[in-house]
Amino acid sequence: MTPQGCSSVFLCEQNEDVHTGQLFIALLFGVFVSVLIWYGHKWFSDTFQSNCSSKSCIRCHSTGTIHTNALKRFHELEKSTSIDITVRIKLAVTNGGKQNLYKYPTQKPNILYIPNLNTKGWLDSREYYLEDTKALRRGFQVISEEFETVFTIHRSNWIVNRVPSGQWSMFYFMNQGEWVKKNCQLCPKTVAILKSLKNFMDGSVFANSGFSVMMPHTEIDPHFGPTNARLRCHLALKVTNKSTLCVDNETRNWKTAKCLLFDDSFIHFASHKGNYFDGPRAILMVDLWNPWLTLTERYIVQKCYSPTD
């Protein structure tokens, strides 16, 4: 073999060795990333609490008691007051979430369905509740700062929800109509903004607000909210283009410091298909009154579906 031929063979063998080395390094890196992701999810699962302490939880327990109590309170309200009880609110409470009233197949709240509300899955936050959504956007910086503090330090205050894959957790300020005092004390500026909202929903088991976090590789199954008496608002704190929200078969992305407004009584689901390096999807979730409810109807919902006896 000529010297030139020997040189060519040597170079080929050298290139093969380099290629093999690169493959080995890539394999090691893949294993490292997988382990990192696994430990990240394990840390999140181990350090965040998943206990629900509410005996009247409409997410975890039977709705029968809620219907019974609401009907009893409604009849008491009819006897004791002279307020103008609309036909639709009476029909909604006495019907007890039965499906015969549903107008759309993609809208099926299981506890309180108020017929003849001119609603839809997605709403434009520039058209509805502009003043409230502006207040949330103006408070983005301080809200984000308080979120980072409780997400990093106060892990035991978070509640983990059941999902088919990944991790989805909540840090509640209001949980089913009741303020969570220990959490509110940790985020006074955020709570002050919430309380300043003109259409902030409170006083009923349907009212919730708090930080919501989805870790990468999380899927939330399609589901319906319990009532169409509310709208749900999301202020995006930390998001990527790999996290999406689908409401009534229309998918949208969150955008940092912007609000999404939707009726969660329509079928909806969320996902975060990013990887560990994309980080979590974090939003401030706020429940607002449905804009087509009258003030009297709001009052009746609060009285009939009060979180306290």
N, C-alpha and C positions, 0 to 999 in steps of 0.2 A: 504494500500500500504506500502511495506517495505521501510525503509530509503534508501536502495540501488535503488529501483524503483523511488523514489522521486528525487533522485540525477540524475538519467538518464534523466528524463523528464526535469528537470531544465537545464541540459547541452544541451539538444536538443533545448529548447526554446532559450537558450543563443546563440547557434550556428546560429539559424534562425535570431536572432536579428543582429548578426555580419554580416551575409550574406546580410541582407536587408540594413544594413548601408553601406556595401561595394558597393552594387548596386547603392545606392543613391549618394555616392561619385563619382562613375564612371559616373553617369548621369550628375552630376554637372560639372565634368571635361569636358565631351563631349560638353555640352552647352558652357562652357567657351572657349574651342578651336574654336567652330563654330563662336562665337561672335568675337573672336580675328581675325580669318580669314576674316570675313565680314568687320571688321573695317580696316584690312590691305588692302584689295582690294579697299575699299571706299577711304582710304587715298591716295592710289596710283592714283585712278581715279580723285579725286578732286584736287590733287596738281600738276599733270602733264598735260601739255598743249596738245591739240589735233588739233590745227589749222594748216592748210596747206596754206602757203602764196604764193606758186608758181602758177602763172596763166597757166604755161605750164606743170603742173604736169601730168606725164604719168601714175600715179597710180589713180588719182582722176578724170581726165577729158578726153574728147574725144581724140582719137589718130588721127583724121582726119587732124587737123592742122599740126601735126608733119609730117605726110606723105606728105602733100602739100608743106610745107617748105623744106623738104628734097629733093623732086623731083626738085623743083626750084633751089636749091643750087647745085644739081648735074649737071643740064644742064648748069649752069653758070660755073661750074668747068670744064666741058668738053670743053667749048669754050675758056676759059681763060688760061688753062694750057696744058702742053705737057706731063703730068705724064702718066704712064702706068696704065690705068684703066682696071682691070681684068674683064673677062666676068662675073664671079660670083658676084662681088661687084655691077656691073651695074644691073644685074638681080635682086639682093637683094633689091636695092634702088627703082628701077622702079616697082618692084612687090608690094611694099607697104604692106608687111606682109600677103599677100594672102596665103591660105593654100595649094594651089596646088603644092608648092615646097617642102613641108615637107617630109622628108625621113622616120622618125619614128613616130608612133602614140603617143608616150609618150614625144615628143619634139615639142612644138607648140608656139614659141615666137610670140607675136601678132603685133610687130612693125617692127623689122628687122631680117629676117632670111637669113643668108648667106649659100647657098648650098655648098656641097662638103667640109665642114670642118670636119676633122677627129677627131671628139669629142665623148665623152661619158658622162654619168651622173656623175660618181665619177672618180676622178683622184688622183693618188698617189702623195702627196706633196713632197715625197723624190725623185720623178722622174721628176716632172714638177715644174719649178720655185723654185728650191731648195734654191738658194741664197736669194730670197725674203722671203720665209717662215722661213729660218734660222734667218733672220734679225728680223722678228716678234717674234720668240721664244726668241731670245736674249733680246728683249725689254719687255718681259713679266712682269717683276717686276715693272718697271716705268709706263707701260701702266695700270697695275692693280691699282697702287696707284692713278693715275689721274682719273681712272674710279670711284674709291671709293669716291673721292672728289666730282665729279660732280653728282654722283648718290645720295649722301647724302645731299648736300647743294644746288646745282643749279637745282632744280626741274622744274622750268619754262622753261628751255631750252630743255626739252624732248618733243617729239611728240608721241602721242598714236595712234597706228594703229587700224583699225576695225578688230575684231576677233569674232568668234561665242561664245567663252567663255574665261574668264580670262582677262589678261592684257599683251599686247605686246607693247613696246615703243622703240623709237630710239633717240639717241643723235648724230646728224649728224655732221661730219666734212666736208664732201662733200655731197651735196644733188643734185642729177641730174646734175652733172658736175660743180656745183658752190660751192666754199668754203664758209662755214658758219663761218664768221670771229669771232663772239662772242664766239662760241664754241671752235674754234681753239686756241683762246687766253687763254682759261682755261686749255688746255691740250697741251702745246707747245712741250713737249718731244714726245708724241704720234704722233703729226702732223709731227714732224721732221723725225720720223721713216717712216711714210707713204710716205713722199716726197722723201725718199732715195731709195724706191723700184724701181727697173729698169722697171718693167712691170705694175706699178700702172696706172690704167685707169683714165684719166681725159679728160676734154675738150668736153664731149658729155653728152647728157641727160641720158645716160645709166650708168654713173659713180656715184657710191655712196660709202661712207665709214662712219663708226661711231660705237658707242656702241649700242648693241641690247640686250634688257632685256625681258625675259618672266617670269612672275610670276607663282607660282604654280597654277595648274588647268587651264592652258592655252592650247588651241588648235588653230592652224593656218591651215586653210583649204588648200587642195591641189590646187596649182596654177602654172602657167608658168611665167618665167621671160620674159621681153620684147624683148630680143635679145640673139643670141648665139655668139655675138662678144666679150663677156666677160666670165670670170670665176669668181666665188665667193669664197672667202677664209674666213674662220672663225677661229680666234684665241680664244680658250676657256679660259675664265677668272674665272668664277665661275659656276660649273656644278655639276650635280648629275647623277647617273645611271638611274634616272627616267625621264630624258629629252632626247629626241631622234630627229633625223633628217632623213627623208626618201626621197631619190632622185631616180627617175626611178625605183621604187618598191624595193629598197634596203635600209634597215634601219641601221643607225650607231649611236653611242653615241659620244658626245664630250668628250675629255680628257683634263684635266687642263694643260695649257701651250703648247698644241699641236694644229696643224692646220688641218682643214678639207678643202679640195679643191673640188669644184663641178661646173658643168655647170647648172645654174639655169633656162636655157631655157627648161630643162626637167621638167616634173611634179615633184613637191616636196611639202612637208609639214613638220611641226614641232609640237612637243607637250612637255609639262612639266606636268607630271602626279604626281609630288610630292605633299607634303602638305606644310602647312605654315612653319613648322620647317625645311624643306629642303632648304628654301630660294629661291632666283631667279636663273634662268639660265642667265648668262651674257657672251657675246662674243664681240670681236672686229670684225666687218664685213669690208672686204676690197674687192673691185672689181679690178680685173686684166684683162689685155687683153688676149683674146683667143690666145694661143701660135701658132696656125696654120694660123693666119692672117699675111699677109706681112706688112711691115712698111708703104707701100703706101696705103694699105687697111685701116690701122689704121687712117692714115691721112684723107682719104675720109670720114670715119665714123665721125671723129671729125668735119670736115667741113660741112657735110650734116646734122648732128644731134647736132649742136652746141646749148648750152643752152641759148645763147644770139643771138639777131638778127644781 
